[in-house]
């Protein structure tokens, strides 16, 4: 079988890897450079509990994917010899007011009811471990099972993996149209028509250019600063900003704005001020560190902020997009359920729940 995957981000590459290992021939179309899109600009948090998600099918989807990460990373690193800096460091959610503290504690108790751990740390305990936290922080909830991965190293490893497995990678190749009224006939691109047995659209925020998927861009601005090992040893996921120290302490990523501005390009003073203010309120001394980099990207969002996965109305045309803030987290489970669908015809309850058909009539 020959498949065409539109989009060379973490979702497309993870699915491609599973299909290639099963013996399928895969062509990956990427409008820019493979691995350097939204997945490259992400933060890399694996944070279903820290996000405050309510226990439901989507939450189960996220938890299952988080639990798959150690094996996912171990296999990738063995395949490619490339370190991806997975770090099960836990995530701390700081409370900037007593009202916010109450909400965070409610979430913690909600997760404990379904068997997931969390710990409340008061201001005194936080100060002993992190003496430089902001004055407004009254405490926080620590989730030991949440973590992070260096998304850029992960993308480099995935890119290497699919190439080693024999994927045909076409960069600077824009998919213009999916051909075929009732079933897949090919993909029209800026470099001609490509044919295969099936097609998977995993083009992130650009997916709705090819399918009526209701996926739209949610812009996010980010920055990175210098840190020392003594500064911070876990992710701070706060309402003002999130701080992500990399495992080797080479940098700390700070994010992220959420802006409904379409595909407007560039960083803005307002966005960078929001990040800087969030950093200063969370850990004031770090606001004086050297800025290494500023950047931005586009999350693929949907009206209900849930992914769109599985079959479409056209036979042989599939979609895997709309992961919003959780593309890095959901890569392992998305790859599994999509590969099971294509290789075995198994349509999991997740695919039924996240079907693009839920948006019909909108």
Buried (B, 14 or more C-beta within 10 A) or exposed (E): EEBBBBBBBBBBBBBBBBBBBEEBBBBBBBBEEBBBBBBBBBBBBBBBBBBBBEBEEBBBBBBBBBBBBEEBBEBBBEBBEBBBBBBBBBBBBBBBEEEBBEBBBEBBEBBEEEEBEBEBBEBEBBEEEBEEBBEEBBBBBBBBBBBBBBBBBBBBBBBBBBBEBEBBBBBEBBBBEBBBEEEBBBBBBEEEEBEBEBBBBBBBBBBBBBBEBBBBBBBBBBBBBBBEEEBBBBBBBBBBBBBBBBBEBEBBBBBBBBBEEEEEEEBBEEBBEBBBEBBBBBBEEBBEBEEBEBBBBBBBBBEBBBBBBBBBEBEBBBBBBBBBBBBBBBBBBBBBBBBBBBBEEEBBEBBBBBBBEBBEEE
